[in-house]
Amino acid sequence: MKQSLDGRTVFITGANGGLGEQFVEQALQRGVGQIKCVTDGASKYRADAPLK
């Protein structure tokens, strides 16, 4: 069962790879409104990038 995240804000640590990156992908697929990420700077996700 996939829970909808429509309009919600999520906080994800380790978003630059591994499980953290997968959490970001899943959140985007579930309609999250905003993602707050903690990375080591090597992430493909940027704070100023719009959610797709």
WONORZI-V923145 format. One record per residue. N is the residue number from 1. RES is the residue in three letters. PHI is phi in whole degrees, -180 to 180 (NA if undefined). BURIAL is b if it has 9 or more other C-alpha atoms within 8 Angstrom, else e. Layout:
BEGIN
n->[N N]
res->[RES RES]
phi->[PHI PHI]
burial->[BURIAL BURIAL]
END
This chain:
BEGIN
n->[1 2 3 4 5 6 7 8 9 10 11 12 13 14 15 16 17 18 19 20 21 22 23 24 25 26 27 28 29 30 31 32 33 34 35 36 37 38 39 40 41 42 43 44 45 46 47 48 49 50 51 52]
res->[MET LYS GLN SER LEU ASP GLY ARG THR VAL PHE ILE THR GLY ALA ASN GLY GLY LEU GLY GLU GLN PHE VAL GLU GLN ALA LEU GLN ARG GLY VAL GLY GLN ILE LYS CYS VAL THR ASP GLY ALA SER LYS TYR ARG ALA ASP ALA PRO LEU LYS]
phi->[NA -101 -85 -72 -116 -49 74 -84 -108 -122 -116 -128 -97 66 -76 -85 -178 62 -63 -58 -64 -67 -62 -63 -59 -64 -62 -63 -67 -96 84 -57 -86 -154 -120 -105 -118 -116 -133 -94 96 -97 -73 -80 -92 -119 -62 -97 -86 -70 -71 -119]
burial->[e e e e b e e e b b e b e b b b b e e b b b b b e e b b e b b b b b b e b e b e e e b e e e e e e e e e]
END
